Amino acid sequence: MRLTLCLFLTLSSVFSLFGQVDDGWTPRLLMIKSLAETSDREQKTMALSEAETLLKEDPSPEARLKVLDILAFLANEGVTSLTYEGMAPGMSYGTVRAGAAALLGQYGGEESVRPLVDIIFYDNDPLSIGSAASAVVIIDGENMGNVVLAFSRVLKNTRKVYDNERLIQEVLAAVEFWAEKRPEILESEDLMDGLSFCSQSSSGYGRNTRNMASDIIRKAGLSREKT
C-alpha cells in the first residue's frame, strides 16, 4: 500500500511539473526529462541511454526536437546555466556532458550547433570539449563560423583547460575531418595561426601532435595551389 502510494505521488509530481501529455510530452519523454533533471549521475546516464534508444526509433519531428532539447540541457548543464536543481556551475558531470555532446553530433542538426560550441568555449572539462569538437563537425551546418573561432581558441591555448595534449589532438582530428568536406575553413587566419602554433616545438607538444598540425597546414597549401 505504501509503495503504491509512493509510486502514485512520484508519477503525479512528474506530470504536474513538466506539463500534460497533450503538450507533446508523452510519458516516455517525461520519464527521460525527469531522469535528466536529477542531480544523480546514474540517472542522468540512464537519460542518455533512453534518449539514444528513442532517437534510433526515428520518432516524430516534435518528439525528436524535445529529445534534442533534453540532450542540449545535459550538454550545457553547469556550463552556461545553473543545473535544474540549482547547483552551481561546475557541480555537474563531465562524462554526462561528453555523452550528450556525442549524441547531439550523431542525431542533431543546426539546432545542436550552439550548445556544442558553448561547450568548447566555456566548459572546464577536456573530455567534454573534445567530445563536442568531434560532434560538431559531423553536423557541418550552414552557420559554422563560431566553430572555426572556437577551434582557433583551443589550438592557440587561450584558456588553461585547453593546455591538454589529448584535447589538442582531438581538435586537430576534428579540423582534419571537417576540412575534407569544407576545405574553405582553412582560409581562416585565426585557425591557421592555431595550427601553426601547434606545429612548432615551442608549443611543448609531442611529435605526433606537431605532425598532425603540420599535415593539415601542408594540405591547406596543396589546396590553395590547386585553386
CYANA upper distance limits for C-alpha pairs under 8 A (distance plus 0.5 A):
  1 MET  CA      5 LEU  CA      6.75
  2 ARG  CA      6 CYS  CA      6.72
  3 LEU  CA      7 LEU  CA      6.73
  4 THR  CA      8 PHE  CA      6.69
  5 LEU  CA      9 LEU  CA      6.65
  6 CYS  CA     10 THR  CA      6.58
  7 LEU  CA     11 LEU  CA      6.70
  8 PHE  CA     12 SER  CA      6.51
  9 LEU  CA     13 SER  CA      6.55
 10 THR  CA     14 VAL  CA      6.82
 11 LEU  CA     15 PHE  CA      6.87
 12 SER  CA     16 SER  CA      6.62
 13 SER  CA     17 LEU  CA      6.40
 14 VAL  CA     18 PHE  CA      6.70
 14 VAL  CA     30 LEU  CA      7.71
 14 VAL  CA     31 MET  CA      8.47
 14 VAL  CA     34 SER  CA      7.47
 15 PHE  CA     19 GLY  CA      6.18
 15 PHE  CA     20 GLN  CA      6.72
 15 PHE  CA     30 LEU  CA      7.92
 16 SER  CA     20 GLN  CA      7.85
 18 PHE  CA     25 TRP  CA      8.36
 18 PHE  CA     30 LEU  CA      7.51
 19 GLY  CA     23 ASP  CA      7.27
 19 GLY  CA     25 TRP  CA      7.54
 20 GLN  CA     24 GLY  CA      8.13
 20 GLN  CA     25 TRP  CA      6.92
 20 GLN  CA     26 THR  CA      8.47
 21 VAL  CA     25 TRP  CA      5.20
 21 VAL  CA     26 THR  CA      5.40
 21 VAL  CA     27 PRO  CA      7.37
 22 ASP  CA     26 THR  CA      8.19
 24 GLY  CA     62 GLU  CA      7.82
 24 GLY  CA     63 ALA  CA      7.75
 25 TRP  CA     29 LEU  CA      6.16
 25 TRP  CA     30 LEU  CA      6.40
 25 TRP  CA     63 ALA  CA      8.45
 26 THR  CA     30 LEU  CA      6.63
 27 PRO  CA     31 MET  CA      6.63
 28 ARG  CA     32 ILE  CA      6.94
 29 LEU  CA     33 LYS  CA      6.64
 29 LEU  CA     63 ALA  CA      8.22
 29 LEU  CA     66 LYS  CA      8.26
 29 LEU  CA     67 VAL  CA      7.83
 30 LEU  CA     34 SER  CA      6.45
 31 MET  CA     35 LEU  CA      6.74
 32 ILE  CA     36 ALA  CA      6.68
 32 ILE  CA     47 ALA  CA      5.58
 32 ILE  CA     50 GLU  CA      7.02
 32 ILE  CA     51 ALA  CA      7.23
 33 LYS  CA     37 GLU  CA      6.72
 33 LYS  CA     47 ALA  CA      7.77
 33 LYS  CA     70 ILE  CA      6.85
 34 SER  CA     38 THR  CA      7.21
 35 LEU  CA     43 GLN  CA      5.73
 35 LEU  CA     44 LYS  CA      6.09
 35 LEU  CA     46 MET  CA      7.50
 35 LEU  CA     47 ALA  CA      5.85
 36 ALA  CA     43 GLN  CA      7.32
 36 ALA  CA     44 LYS  CA      5.24
 36 ALA  CA     47 ALA  CA      5.88
 36 ALA  CA     48 LEU  CA      8.33
 36 ALA  CA     70 ILE  CA      7.64
 36 ALA  CA     74 LEU  CA      7.27
 37 GLU  CA     44 LYS  CA      7.90
 37 GLU  CA     83 THR  CA      8.36
 37 GLU  CA     84 TYR  CA      6.13
 37 GLU  CA     85 GLU  CA      7.78
 38 THR  CA     43 GLN  CA      7.51
 38 THR  CA     44 LYS  CA      7.45
 38 THR  CA     84 TYR  CA      7.83
 38 THR  CA     85 GLU  CA      7.53
 39 SER  CA     44 LYS  CA      8.23
 39 SER  CA     85 GLU  CA      7.41
 39 SER  CA     92 SER  CA      8.23
 40 ASP  CA     44 LYS  CA      6.81
 41 ARG  CA     45 THR  CA      6.65
 41 ARG  CA     93 TYR  CA      7.50
 41 ARG  CA     96 VAL  CA      8.02
 42 GLU  CA     46 MET  CA      6.71
 43 GLN  CA     47 ALA  CA      6.73
 44 LYS  CA     48 LEU  CA      6.96
 44 LYS  CA     74 LEU  CA      8.48
 44 LYS  CA     96 VAL  CA      7.42
 45 THR  CA     49 SER  CA      6.91
 45 THR  CA     96 VAL  CA      6.88
 46 MET  CA     50 GLU  CA      6.59
 47 ALA  CA     51 ALA  CA      6.43
 48 LEU  CA     52 GLU  CA      6.66
 48 LEU  CA     71 LEU  CA      7.96
 48 LEU  CA     96 VAL  CA      8.38
 48 LEU  CA     99 GLY  CA      7.69
 48 LEU  CA    100 ALA  CA      7.12
 49 SER  CA     53 THR  CA      6.75
 50 GLU  CA     54 LEU  CA      6.72
 51 ALA  CA     55 LEU  CA      6.69
 51 ALA  CA     67 VAL  CA      6.76
 51 ALA  CA     71 LEU  CA      8.34
 52 GLU  CA     56 LYS  CA      6.66
 52 GLU  CA    103 LEU  CA      7.60
 53 THR  CA     57 GLU  CA      7.14
 54 LEU  CA     58 ASP  CA      7.69
 54 LEU  CA     59 PRO  CA      7.25
 55 LEU  CA     59 PRO  CA      6.70
 55 LEU  CA     64 ARG  CA      7.14
 55 LEU  CA     67 VAL  CA      8.18
 55 LEU  CA    107 TYR  CA      7.77
 58 ASP  CA     64 ARG  CA      8.42
 59 PRO  CA     63 ALA  CA      6.43
 59 PRO  CA     64 ARG  CA      6.30
 60 SER  CA     64 ARG  CA      6.56
 61 PRO  CA     65 LEU  CA      6.74
 62 GLU  CA     66 LYS  CA      6.89
 63 ALA  CA     67 VAL  CA      6.75
 64 ARG  CA     68 LEU  CA      6.71
 65 LEU  CA     69 ASP  CA      6.60
 66 LYS  CA     70 ILE  CA      6.86
 67 VAL  CA     71 LEU  CA      6.77
 68 LEU  CA     72 ALA  CA      6.52
 68 LEU  CA    104 LEU  CA      7.31
 68 LEU  CA    108 GLY  CA      7.28
 68 LEU  CA    112 SER  CA      8.00
 69 ASP  CA     73 PHE  CA      6.71
 70 ILE  CA     74 LEU  CA      6.84
 71 LEU  CA     75 ALA  CA      6.50
 71 LEU  CA    100 ALA  CA      5.81
 71 LEU  CA    101 ALA  CA      8.03
 71 LEU  CA    103 LEU  CA      8.05
 71 LEU  CA    104 LEU  CA      7.31
 72 ALA  CA     76 ASN  CA      6.69
 72 ALA  CA    100 ALA  CA      7.59
 72 ALA  CA    101 ALA  CA      8.19
 72 ALA  CA    104 LEU  CA      7.91
 72 ALA  CA    112 SER  CA      7.64
 72 ALA  CA    115 PRO  CA      6.44
 73 PHE  CA     77 GLU  CA      6.14
 74 LEU  CA     96 VAL  CA      7.40
 74 LEU  CA     97 ARG  CA      6.25
 74 LEU  CA    100 ALA  CA      6.59
 75 ALA  CA     96 VAL  CA      7.72
 75 ALA  CA     97 ARG  CA      4.66
 75 ALA  CA     98 ALA  CA      7.37
 75 ALA  CA     99 GLY  CA      8.30
 75 ALA  CA    100 ALA  CA      5.63
 75 ALA  CA    101 ALA  CA      6.15
 75 ALA  CA    115 PRO  CA      7.44
 75 ALA  CA    116 LEU  CA      7.99
 75 ALA  CA    119 ILE  CA      7.87
 76 ASN  CA     80 THR  CA      6.35
 76 ASN  CA     81 SER  CA      7.62
 76 ASN  CA     97 ARG  CA      7.27
 76 ASN  CA    115 PRO  CA      6.95
 76 ASN  CA    118 ASP  CA      7.86
 76 ASN  CA    119 ILE  CA      7.03
 77 GLU  CA     81 SER  CA      6.64
 77 GLU  CA     82 LEU  CA      7.02
 77 GLU  CA     83 THR  CA      5.74
 77 GLU  CA     84 TYR  CA      8.36
 77 GLU  CA     89 PRO  CA      8.02
 77 GLU  CA     92 SER  CA      6.98
 77 GLU  CA     97 ARG  CA      7.99
 78 GLY  CA     82 LEU  CA      5.66
 78 GLY  CA     83 THR  CA      5.82
 78 GLY  CA     87 MET  CA      8.02
 78 GLY  CA     88 ALA  CA      6.96
 78 GLY  CA     89 PRO  CA      4.28
 78 GLY  CA     90 GLY  CA      5.83
 78 GLY  CA     91 MET  CA      6.81
 78 GLY  CA     92 SER  CA      6.05
 79 VAL  CA     89 PRO  CA      6.13
 79 VAL  CA     90 GLY  CA      7.26
 79 VAL  CA    119 ILE  CA      7.66
 79 VAL  CA    122 TYR  CA      6.83
 79 VAL  CA    123 ASP  CA      6.15
 80 THR  CA     89 PRO  CA      8.18
 80 THR  CA    118 ASP  CA      7.77
 80 THR  CA    122 TYR  CA      7.65
 81 SER  CA     89 PRO  CA      7.32
 82 LEU  CA     86 GLY  CA      6.17
 82 LEU  CA     87 MET  CA      6.55
 82 LEU  CA     88 ALA  CA      6.15
 82 LEU  CA     89 PRO  CA      6.19
 83 THR  CA     87 MET  CA      5.82
 83 THR  CA     88 ALA  CA      7.37
 83 THR  CA     89 PRO  CA      7.63
 83 THR  CA     92 SER  CA      7.78
 87 MET  CA     91 MET  CA      6.67
 87 MET  CA     92 SER  CA      8.34
 90 GLY  CA    124 ASN  CA      8.42
 93 TYR  CA     97 ARG  CA      6.91
 94 GLY  CA     98 ALA  CA      6.53
 94 GLY  CA    125 ASP  CA      6.58
 94 GLY  CA    127 LEU  CA      7.32
 94 GLY  CA    128 SER  CA      6.28
 95 THR  CA     99 GLY  CA      6.66
 95 THR  CA    127 LEU  CA      7.68
 95 THR  CA    128 SER  CA      7.40
 96 VAL  CA    100 ALA  CA      6.64
 97 ARG  CA    101 ALA  CA      6.56
 97 ARG  CA    128 SER  CA      6.34
 98 ALA  CA    102 ALA  CA      6.79
 98 ALA  CA    127 LEU  CA      6.83
 98 ALA  CA    128 SER  CA      4.70
 98 ALA  CA    129 ILE  CA      7.96
 98 ALA  CA    130 GLY  CA      8.47
 98 ALA  CA    131 SER  CA      5.87
 98 ALA  CA    132 ALA  CA      7.42
 99 GLY  CA    103 LEU  CA      6.93
 99 GLY  CA    128 SER  CA      8.49
 99 GLY  CA    131 SER  CA      8.13
100 ALA  CA    104 LEU  CA      6.71
101 ALA  CA    105 GLY  CA      6.82
101 ALA  CA    116 LEU  CA      6.88
101 ALA  CA    128 SER  CA      7.89
101 ALA  CA    131 SER  CA      6.62
101 ALA  CA    132 ALA  CA      5.72
101 ALA  CA    135 ALA  CA      6.97
102 ALA  CA    106 GLN  CA      6.80
102 ALA  CA    131 SER  CA      6.47
102 ALA  CA    132 ALA  CA      7.16
102 ALA  CA    134 SER  CA      8.18
102 ALA  CA    135 ALA  CA      5.95
103 LEU  CA    107 TYR  CA      6.44
103 LEU  CA    108 GLY  CA      7.95
103 LEU  CA    135 ALA  CA      8.35
104 LEU  CA    108 GLY  CA      5.20
104 LEU  CA    109 GLY  CA      8.37
104 LEU  CA    112 SER  CA      6.54
104 LEU  CA    116 LEU  CA      8.39
104 LEU  CA    135 ALA  CA      7.47
105 GLY  CA    109 GLY  CA      8.19
105 GLY  CA    112 SER  CA      7.93
105 GLY  CA    132 ALA  CA      8.21
105 GLY  CA    134 SER  CA      8.28
105 GLY  CA    135 ALA  CA      4.56
105 GLY  CA    136 VAL  CA      6.08
105 GLY  CA    137 VAL  CA      8.22
105 GLY  CA    138 ILE  CA      6.37
105 GLY  CA    139 ILE  CA      6.39
106 GLN  CA    135 ALA  CA      7.45
106 GLN  CA    138 ILE  CA      7.62
106 GLN  CA    139 ILE  CA      8.12
108 GLY  CA    112 SER  CA      5.91
108 GLY  CA    139 ILE  CA      7.45
109 GLY  CA    113 VAL  CA      7.62
109 GLY  CA    139 ILE  CA      6.31
109 GLY  CA    141 GLY  CA      7.53
110 GLU  CA    139 ILE  CA      7.72
110 GLU  CA    141 GLY  CA      6.07
110 GLU  CA    142 GLU  CA      8.12
110 GLU  CA    143 ASN  CA      8.35
112 SER  CA    116 LEU  CA      7.00
113 VAL  CA    117 VAL  CA      6.65
113 VAL  CA    136 VAL  CA      6.68
113 VAL  CA    139 ILE  CA      8.02
113 VAL  CA    141 GLY  CA      8.15
113 VAL  CA    144 MET  CA      8.27
114 ARG  CA    118 ASP  CA      6.62
115 PRO  CA    119 ILE  CA      6.93
116 LEU  CA    120 ILE  CA      7.18
116 LEU  CA    132 ALA  CA      5.72
116 LEU  CA    133 ALA  CA      7.96
116 LEU  CA    135 ALA  CA      8.14
116 LEU  CA    136 VAL  CA      6.83
117 VAL  CA    121 PHE  CA      6.74
117 VAL  CA    132 ALA  CA      7.70
117 VAL  CA    133 ALA  CA      8.37
117 VAL  CA    136 VAL  CA      8.11
117 VAL  CA    146 ASN  CA      7.62
117 VAL  CA    147 VAL  CA      6.70
117 VAL  CA    150 ALA  CA      7.36
118 ASP  CA    122 TYR  CA      6.30
118 ASP  CA    123 ASP  CA      7.95
119 ILE  CA    123 ASP  CA      5.38
119 ILE  CA    128 SER  CA      7.46
119 ILE  CA    129 ILE  CA      6.32
119 ILE  CA    132 ALA  CA      7.05
120 ILE  CA    128 SER  CA      8.41
120 ILE  CA    129 ILE  CA      5.40
120 ILE  CA    130 GLY  CA      8.33
120 ILE  CA    132 ALA  CA      7.08
120 ILE  CA    133 ALA  CA      7.43
120 ILE  CA    150 ALA  CA      6.81
120 ILE  CA    151 PHE  CA      8.36
120 ILE  CA    154 VAL  CA      8.43
121 PHE  CA    150 ALA  CA      6.63
123 ASP  CA    128 SER  CA      7.63
123 ASP  CA    129 ILE  CA      7.08
124 ASN  CA    129 ILE  CA      8.40
124 ASN  CA    161 VAL  CA      6.43
125 ASP  CA    129 ILE  CA      6.89
125 ASP  CA    161 VAL  CA      7.53
126 PRO  CA    130 GLY  CA      6.47
126 PRO  CA    161 VAL  CA      7.04
126 PRO  CA    162 TYR  CA      7.59
126 PRO  CA    164 ASN  CA      7.75
126 PRO  CA    167 LEU  CA      6.47
127 LEU  CA    131 SER  CA      6.71
127 LEU  CA    167 LEU  CA      7.90
128 SER  CA    132 ALA  CA      6.65
129 ILE  CA    133 ALA  CA      6.66
129 ILE  CA    167 LEU  CA      7.99
130 GLY  CA    134 SER  CA      6.77
130 GLY  CA    167 LEU  CA      6.02
130 GLY  CA    170 GLU  CA      6.22
130 GLY  CA    171 VAL  CA      6.99
131 SER  CA    135 ALA  CA      6.60
132 ALA  CA    136 VAL  CA      6.49
133 ALA  CA    137 VAL  CA      7.31
133 ALA  CA    151 PHE  CA      8.28
133 ALA  CA    170 GLU  CA      7.91
133 ALA  CA    171 VAL  CA      6.50
133 ALA  CA    174 ALA  CA      6.81
134 SER  CA    138 ILE  CA      7.59
134 SER  CA    170 GLU  CA      7.54
134 SER  CA    171 VAL  CA      7.61
134 SER  CA    173 ALA  CA      8.36
134 SER  CA    174 ALA  CA      5.82
135 ALA  CA    139 ILE  CA      7.53
136 VAL  CA    140 ASP  CA      7.11
136 VAL  CA    147 VAL  CA      8.33
137 VAL  CA    174 ALA  CA      6.98
137 VAL  CA    175 VAL  CA      8.36
137 VAL  CA    177 PHE  CA      7.99
137 VAL  CA    178 TRP  CA      6.15
138 ILE  CA    178 TRP  CA      8.27
140 ASP  CA    144 MET  CA      7.61
140 ASP  CA    178 TRP  CA      8.13
144 MET  CA    148 VAL  CA      7.36
145 GLY  CA    149 LEU  CA      7.07
146 ASN  CA    150 ALA  CA      6.49
147 VAL  CA    151 PHE  CA      6.60
148 VAL  CA    152 SER  CA      6.61
148 VAL  CA    185 ILE  CA      7.60
148 VAL  CA    188 SER  CA      8.17
148 VAL  CA    191 LEU  CA      7.12
149 LEU  CA    153 ARG  CA      6.81
149 LEU  CA    190 ASP  CA      7.70
149 LEU  CA    191 LEU  CA      7.77
150 ALA  CA    154 VAL  CA      6.94
151 PHE  CA    155 LEU  CA      6.72
151 PHE  CA    171 VAL  CA      7.33
151 PHE  CA    175 VAL  CA      8.36
151 PHE  CA    191 LEU  CA      7.47
152 SER  CA    156 LYS  CA      6.57
152 SER  CA    190 ASP  CA      6.21
152 SER  CA    191 LEU  CA      5.12
152 SER  CA    192 MET  CA      8.40
152 SER  CA    193 ASP  CA      8.12
152 SER  CA    194 GLY  CA      5.89
153 ARG  CA    157 ASN  CA      6.69
153 ARG  CA    158 THR  CA      6.00
153 ARG  CA    159 ARG  CA      8.37
153 ARG  CA    194 GLY  CA      7.86
154 VAL  CA    158 THR  CA      6.89
154 VAL  CA    159 ARG  CA      7.93
154 VAL  CA    162 TYR  CA      5.97
154 VAL  CA    168 ILE  CA      7.73
154 VAL  CA    171 VAL  CA      8.28
154 VAL  CA    194 GLY  CA      8.32
155 LEU  CA    162 TYR  CA      8.08
155 LEU  CA    168 ILE  CA      6.95
155 LEU  CA    171 VAL  CA      8.19
155 LEU  CA    191 LEU  CA      8.32
155 LEU  CA    194 GLY  CA      5.17
155 LEU  CA    195 LEU  CA      7.00
155 LEU  CA    197 PHE  CA      7.89
155 LEU  CA    198 CYS  CA      7.12
156 LYS  CA    193 ASP  CA      7.97
156 LYS  CA    194 GLY  CA      5.23
156 LYS  CA    195 LEU  CA      8.44
156 LYS  CA    197 PHE  CA      7.09
156 LYS  CA    198 CYS  CA      8.14
157 ASN  CA    162 TYR  CA      5.82
157 ASN  CA    163 ASP  CA      6.33
158 THR  CA    162 TYR  CA      7.54
159 ARG  CA    163 ASP  CA      7.79
162 TYR  CA    167 LEU  CA      7.51
162 TYR  CA    168 ILE  CA      7.80
163 ASP  CA    167 LEU  CA      8.47
163 ASP  CA    168 ILE  CA      8.25
164 ASN  CA    168 ILE  CA      6.76
165 GLU  CA    169 GLN  CA      6.69
165 GLU  CA    205 TYR  CA      7.06
165 GLU  CA    209 THR  CA      8.00
166 ARG  CA    170 GLU  CA      6.81
167 LEU  CA    171 VAL  CA      6.75
168 ILE  CA    172 LEU  CA      6.57
168 ILE  CA    209 THR  CA      8.11
169 GLN  CA    173 ALA  CA      6.58
169 GLN  CA    209 THR  CA      6.55
169 GLN  CA    212 MET  CA      8.16
170 GLU  CA    174 ALA  CA      6.70
171 VAL  CA    175 VAL  CA      6.63
172 LEU  CA    176 GLU  CA      6.65
172 LEU  CA    212 MET  CA      7.32
172 LEU  CA    213 ALA  CA      7.13
173 ALA  CA    177 PHE  CA      6.63
173 ALA  CA    212 MET  CA      8.36
174 ALA  CA    178 TRP  CA      6.54
175 VAL  CA    179 ALA  CA      6.42
176 GLU  CA    180 GLU  CA      6.97
176 GLU  CA    216 ILE  CA      6.86
177 PHE  CA    181 LYS  CA      7.73
178 TRP  CA    182 ARG  CA      6.39
178 TRP  CA    183 PRO  CA      8.11
179 ALA  CA    183 PRO  CA      4.87
179 ALA  CA    184 GLU  CA      7.76
179 ALA  CA    185 ILE  CA      6.90
179 ALA  CA    186 LEU  CA      7.48
183 PRO  CA    187 GLU  CA      8.38
183 PRO  CA    220 ALA  CA      8.04
183 PRO  CA    223 SER  CA      8.10
184 GLU  CA    188 SER  CA      8.36
185 ILE  CA    191 LEU  CA      8.43
186 LEU  CA    191 LEU  CA      7.27
186 LEU  CA    192 MET  CA      7.05
186 LEU  CA    220 ALA  CA      6.66
187 GLU  CA    191 LEU  CA      8.46
187 GLU  CA    192 MET  CA      8.03
188 SER  CA    192 MET  CA      6.73
189 GLU  CA    193 ASP  CA      6.49
190 ASP  CA    194 GLY  CA      6.84
191 LEU  CA    195 LEU  CA      6.76
192 MET  CA    196 SER  CA      6.49
192 MET  CA    217 ILE  CA      7.82
193 ASP  CA    197 PHE  CA      6.71
194 GLY  CA    198 CYS  CA      6.86
195 LEU  CA    199 SER  CA      6.72
195 LEU  CA    213 ALA  CA      5.85
195 LEU  CA    214 SER  CA      7.90
195 LEU  CA    216 ILE  CA      8.26
195 LEU  CA    217 ILE  CA      7.48
196 SER  CA    200 GLN  CA      7.13
196 SER  CA    213 ALA  CA      7.60
196 SER  CA    214 SER  CA      7.97
196 SER  CA    217 ILE  CA      8.06
197 PHE  CA    202 SER  CA      8.48
197 PHE  CA    203 SER  CA      6.70
198 CYS  CA    203 SER  CA      6.30
198 CYS  CA    205 TYR  CA      7.58
198 CYS  CA    209 THR  CA      7.71
198 CYS  CA    210 ARG  CA      6.19
198 CYS  CA    213 ALA  CA      6.53
199 SER  CA    203 SER  CA      7.92
199 SER  CA    209 THR  CA      7.83
199 SER  CA    210 ARG  CA      4.58
199 SER  CA    211 ASN  CA      6.99
199 SER  CA    212 MET  CA      8.14
199 SER  CA    213 ALA  CA      5.63
199 SER  CA    214 SER  CA      5.90
200 GLN  CA    204 GLY  CA      8.48
200 GLN  CA    210 ARG  CA      6.94
201 SER  CA    205 TYR  CA      7.27
201 SER  CA    206 GLY  CA      8.44
201 SER  CA    210 ARG  CA      7.85
205 TYR  CA    209 THR  CA      6.63
205 TYR  CA    210 ARG  CA      6.98
206 GLY  CA    210 ARG  CA      6.83
207 ARG  CA    211 ASN  CA      6.48
208 ASN  CA    212 MET  CA      6.68
209 THR  CA    213 ALA  CA      6.99
210 ARG  CA    214 SER  CA      6.65
211 ASN  CA    215 ASP  CA      6.50
212 MET  CA    216 ILE  CA      7.04
213 ALA  CA    217 ILE  CA      6.86
214 SER  CA    218 ARG  CA      6.60
215 ASP  CA    219 LYS  CA      6.68
216 ILE  CA    220 ALA  CA      6.66
217 ILE  CA    221 GLY  CA      6.85
218 ARG  CA    222 LEU  CA      6.84
219 LYS  CA    223 SER  CA      6.59
220 ALA  CA    224 ARG  CA      6.81
221 GLY  CA    225 GLU  CA      6.83
222 LEU  CA    226 LYS  CA      6.91
223 SER  CA    227 THR  CA      7.10
